[in-house]
Amino acid sequence: MLEVKNLKYSYNSEYQALKGVSLKVNKGEMIALLGKNGAGKSTLFLHLNGIYKPDEGQVFIDGEELKYDKKSLLKFRQKVGIVFQNPDDQIFAPTVEEDVAFGPLNLGLSMEEVQDRVEEALARVGMTGFEKKAPHHLSGGQKKRVAIAGILAMKPEIMVLDEPTAGLDPQGVVNLSALLDELNEEGITILISTHEVDLVPNYADRVFVLVDGKLIADGTPKDIFAQPDILEKANLKVPIVTDLFQQLEEEGFDMEGDYPLTISEAKDKFLKLLNKN
């Protein structure tokens, strides 16, 4: 559904942010993009609907190459919605309602359809009742939900979220994770960049690892977190559950195969070990 071929991008003559990135994302997948700060994650995401134009390389959506004229960009941005890491970079209208309506209005939809989309999107993110509020009066978490609502109102086929849990309290993280699961089950393809490695095994079908503008790994969470050399290059740690079992093994416990990545897997592993003993 989404393909990037040999993408290169430099901010200036001294700094190349992307150094030939190629990847493919299938329809309906939930993808996690991991990498330390400065790895190129945000830069890559900003190419996926034409906010940035590459120095070299191509982006394809549904097999069609992304072009950079106004008509093509409008078409592709309806398909691929990006939620920025900082919602203040995305929210600009005087009221929440106007901000969420901005995208649908630019599609030339009727006012009735726009209003329906705004109401539905705000309901999905738990922001019903905030329609007339000024965005600058909202908390950081509320702003993030409004930014997501603005993308949902476009009814995208692909959602791209740059560090979506940044600035959220623990309950906000839980609520966002549940919403993304729902959207993915409804058929929306989702790409997320995150530092929250403990969450990745719970939702990601595949993981991409980016280091210094290069894609160095692509695999399932179990594949990626089983490769210490990859994690070291990307300055990443294993999920805390996995770390616990690795430490138990160092103390002499027989873990009998793969380390668990999630609490659910850890529970099953503990029960198996207890029953054996």
Buried (B, 14 or more C-beta within 10 A) or exposed (E): BBBBBEBBBBEEEEEBBBBBBEBEBEEBBBBBBBBBEEBBBBBBBBBBBBBBEBEEBBBBBEEEEBBEEEEBBBBBBBBBBBBBBBBEEBBEBEBBBBBBBBBBBEBEBEEEEBBBBBBBBBEBBBBEEBBEBEBEEBEBBBBBBBBBBBBBBBBBBBBBBBBBBBBBEEEBBEBBBEBBBEBBEEEBBBBBBBBBBBBBBBBBBBBBBBBBBBBBBBBBBBEBBBBEEBBEBBEBBBBEBBEBBEEBEEEEEEEEEEBBBBBEBBEEBEEEBEEEE
